[in-house]
Amino acid sequence: MSDVLVIGAGPAGLSLAAALGQRGLKVAGLTATDPAKPWPNTYGIWADELEALGMSEFLGHRWQNTVAHMGQGPLPLRRDYGLIDREKLQGHWLSQSQGHGIVWHHGKVAGVSHSSRRSEVTDKSGKTYSARLVIDASGHNPALVKRPVVTKPIAYQAAYGIVGRFSAPPISPGQMVLMDYRDDYLPAPERALPPTFLYAMDLGDDVYFIEETSLAHAPAIGFDTLERRLHQRLAHRGVTVTDTFHTERCLFPMNMPIPDLNQSVVGFGGAASMVHPATGYMLGAMLRRGPDLARAIALALEAPNTSPEQVAQTAWQALWPVERLRKHYLYTFGLENLMAFDTRNLQQFLTAFFELDKPQWSGFLADTMALPEIVQAMLGLFGQTSNSVRWGLMSSVVSHGNLLRRTLTP
Ligand SMILES: Cc1cc2nc3c(=O)[nH]c(=O)nc-3n(C[C@H](O)[C@H](O)[C@H](O)COP(=O)(O)OP(=O)(O)OC[C@H]3O[C@@H](n4cnc5c(N)ncnc54)[C@H](O)[C@@H]3O)c2cc1C
């Protein structure tokens, strides 16, 4: 029997397994896909988030020239952005796993049962795996973690991207465009439809990654719409794709409910609803929160007779303390505002957002500020933005007041 069984070998599973191994725990892994299979997703992150963790070496690309376009000329962000070197990070965690003697079993989880001393996971072939605690890191639609039933449609981030060469640079050479919300390329009737933006970067050697992205929409914006808009946007600037090396279709939920925090299986990553509801980013939060979670689990397992339920309780509290829950509901309120805005209001809101002090907007994006600091930043934004955005925000207080109430009593 192991101390902890980790399900899933995406970034969440691999990182947490390594952190638990580092704590001296006996860890086993169970995953549906080979843990060494290259991750399919392109992961972007602000460079200072990795620096703060001493992990800058895992940036495969780094841009100093980072901008947003909100219709009034480029808005310089003055903050370095990077792409994760997926192969290197995955290899790092796998070799750490190996160093800690972690064996990754291959299998798809079918179910779990709990007794007072252990949990037992069964895979689809009928094989069983026992552990004192089970961590479910199997992604946004988890194998075991249970969430409350959702009563309203889930909002999805969706994107269609191309890595390729183009007849002319699709963005300024050397640049990284976090968000280009200009909609001048769309015929007038379509401008009223749900806004999407261009996320793009120069990868060097005349290769660019360009992605048309819907920040969040319920139901998800279709890939066909995103692909069409990406080509319309290029055509409007007189650019065509000459070589396609890779296409990315990105789809994940933004506002999945927080899991039931009393269950005996603990989630991590997408399975624990750790995606920032207002941005879609998760990797930084995962890297920051994993070691604390591993420490809490190791402490809880020190007592020999603790039940899976007791260890899980401690772990869930470490992952989702009340203060973090409060902020989560405030971010979810923010998401509802963003989804309600048309392009003009979005442009004005985001311009005011990126004109806040950098520690404020970066702290909001990374979820590293305390709740009062976030409220202060939001009040500052309210004071600086247009009347139309202010009106939208005030209307949202009425229509989504339940989320603000949960910020007070989660
Ligand atoms: C295309 C795309 C791009 C993204 N870009 C970014 C980004 O730039 N920055 C960022 O911060 N976030 C990004 N995200 C959001 C988020 O960080 C990712 O979704 C991330 O991959 C989630 O990690 P995870 O380990 O929780 O789940 P996953 O990466 O989905 O990994 C799940 C693992 O569980 C295994 N598994 C699944 N079901 C079972 C089962 N029943 N039994 C056993 N094993 C199972 C899978 O094989 C896999 O190994 C992106 C998401 C997508 C889809």
The ligand as an SDF file (V2000), in Angstrom:
LIG
                    3D

 53 58  0  0  0  0  0  0  0  0999 V2000
   -5.1260   23.8510  -25.1700 C   0  0  0  0  0  0  0  0  0  0  0  0
   -5.0260   24.3760  -23.7500 C   0  0  0  0  0  0  0  0  0  0  0  0
   -4.1250   25.4030  -23.4710 C   0  0  0  0  0  0  0  0  0  0  0  0
   -3.9860   25.8690  -22.1700 C   0  0  0  0  0  0  0  0  0  0  0  0
   -3.0920   26.8560  -21.9420 N   0  0  0  0  0  0  0  0  0  0  0  0
   -2.8580   27.2630  -20.6930 C   0  0  0  0  0  0  0  0  0  0  0  0
   -1.8400   28.2360  -20.4340 C   0  0  0  0  0  0  0  0  0  0  0  0
   -1.2270   28.7710  -21.3560 O   0  0  0  0  0  0  0  0  0  0  0  0
   -1.5740   28.5900  -19.1550 N   0  0  0  0  0  0  0  0  0  0  0  0
   -2.2660   28.0080  -18.1000 C   0  0  0  0  0  0  0  0  0  0  0  0
   -1.9780   28.3400  -16.9470 O   0  0  0  0  0  0  0  0  0  0  0  0
   -3.2740   27.1480  -18.3310 N   0  0  0  0  0  0  0  0  0  0  0  0
   -3.5830   26.7420  -19.5910 C   0  0  0  0  0  0  0  0  0  0  0  0
   -4.5780   25.8260  -19.8120 N   0  0  0  0  0  0  0  0  0  0  0  0
   -5.4550   25.4260  -18.6800 C   0  0  0  0  0  0  0  0  0  0  0  0
   -4.8650   24.2990  -17.7780 C   0  0  0  0  0  0  0  0  0  0  0  0
   -3.6150   24.7170  -17.2560 O   0  0  0  0  0  0  0  0  0  0  0  0
   -4.7030   22.9750  -18.5390 C   0  0  0  0  0  0  0  0  0  0  0  0
   -5.9620   22.4810  -18.8800 O   0  0  0  0  0  0  0  0  0  0  0  0
   -3.9030   21.8780  -17.7870 C   0  0  0  0  0  0  0  0  0  0  0  0
   -3.5000   20.9150  -18.7350 O   0  0  0  0  0  0  0  0  0  0  0  0
   -4.6940   21.1550  -16.7040 C   0  0  0  0  0  0  0  0  0  0  0  0
   -3.7940   20.2900  -16.0630 O   0  0  0  0  0  0  0  0  0  0  0  0
   -4.2450   18.9890  -15.2900 P   0  0  0  0  0  0  0  0  0  0  0  0
   -2.9740   18.2340  -14.9630 O   0  0  0  0  0  0  0  0  0  0  0  0
   -5.1930   19.3270  -14.2060 O   0  0  0  0  0  0  0  0  0  0  0  0
   -5.0990   18.1300  -16.3620 O   0  0  0  0  0  0  0  0  0  0  0  0
   -4.6430   17.4780  -17.7410 P   0  0  0  0  0  0  0  0  0  0  0  0
   -3.5190   18.2000  -18.3390 O   0  0  0  0  0  0  0  0  0  0  0  0
   -5.9120   17.3450  -18.5360 O   0  0  0  0  0  0  0  0  0  0  0  0
   -4.1360   16.0180  -17.3610 O   0  0  0  0  0  0  0  0  0  0  0  0
   -5.0330   14.9920  -16.9380 C   0  0  0  0  0  0  0  0  0  0  0  0
   -4.2820   13.6740  -16.7650 C   0  0  0  0  0  0  0  0  0  0  0  0
   -5.1840   12.7110  -16.2040 O   0  0  0  0  0  0  0  0  0  0  0  0
   -5.2150   11.5170  -16.9920 C   0  0  0  0  0  0  0  0  0  0  0  0
   -6.5650   10.9470  -16.8780 N   0  0  0  0  0  0  0  0  0  0  0  0
   -7.7360   11.4830  -17.3010 C   0  0  0  0  0  0  0  0  0  0  0  0
   -8.7690   10.6590  -16.9770 N   0  0  0  0  0  0  0  0  0  0  0  0
   -8.2300    9.5960  -16.3450 C   0  0  0  0  0  0  0  0  0  0  0  0
   -8.7830    8.4070  -15.7730 C   0  0  0  0  0  0  0  0  0  0  0  0
  -10.1050    8.1600  -15.7780 N   0  0  0  0  0  0  0  0  0  0  0  0
   -7.9280    7.5170  -15.2200 N   0  0  0  0  0  0  0  0  0  0  0  0
   -6.5940    7.7390  -15.1870 C   0  0  0  0  0  0  0  0  0  0  0  0
   -6.0150    8.8600  -15.6930 N   0  0  0  0  0  0  0  0  0  0  0  0
   -6.8350    9.7680  -16.2650 C   0  0  0  0  0  0  0  0  0  0  0  0
   -4.8620   11.9980  -18.3990 C   0  0  0  0  0  0  0  0  0  0  0  0
   -4.3520   10.9180  -19.1520 O   0  0  0  0  0  0  0  0  0  0  0  0
   -3.7870   13.0700  -18.0840 C   0  0  0  0  0  0  0  0  0  0  0  0
   -2.5430   12.4300  -17.8210 O   0  0  0  0  0  0  0  0  0  0  0  0
   -4.7660   25.3320  -21.1050 C   0  0  0  0  0  0  0  0  0  0  0  0
   -5.6860   24.3210  -21.4040 C   0  0  0  0  0  0  0  0  0  0  0  0
   -5.8200   23.8490  -22.7050 C   0  0  0  0  0  0  0  0  0  0  0  0
   -6.8470   22.7550  -22.9800 C   0  0  0  0  0  0  0  0  0  0  0  0
  1  2  1  0
  2  3  1  0
  2 52  2  0
  3  4  2  0
  4  5  1  0
  4 50  1  0
  5  6  2  0
  6  7  1  0
  6 13  1  0
  7  8  2  0
  7  9  1  0
  9 10  1  0
 10 11  2  0
 10 12  1  0
 12 13  2  0
 13 14  1  0
 14 15  1  0
 14 50  1  0
 15 16  1  0
 16 17  1  0
 16 18  1  0
 18 19  1  0
 18 20  1  0
 20 21  1  0
 20 22  1  0
 22 23  1  0
 23 24  1  0
 24 25  2  0
 24 26  1  0
 24 27  1  0
 27 28  1  0
 28 29  2  0
 28 30  1  0
 28 31  1  0
 31 32  1  0
 32 33  1  0
 33 34  1  0
 33 48  1  0
 34 35  1  0
 35 36  1  0
 35 46  1  0
 36 37  1  0
 36 45  1  0
 37 38  2  0
 38 39  1  0
 39 40  1  0
 39 45  2  0
 40 41  1  0
 40 42  2  0
 42 43  1  0
 43 44  2  0
 44 45  1  0
 46 47  1  0
 46 48  1  0
 48 49  1  0
 50 51  2  0
 51 52  1  0
 52 53  1  0
M  END
$$$$
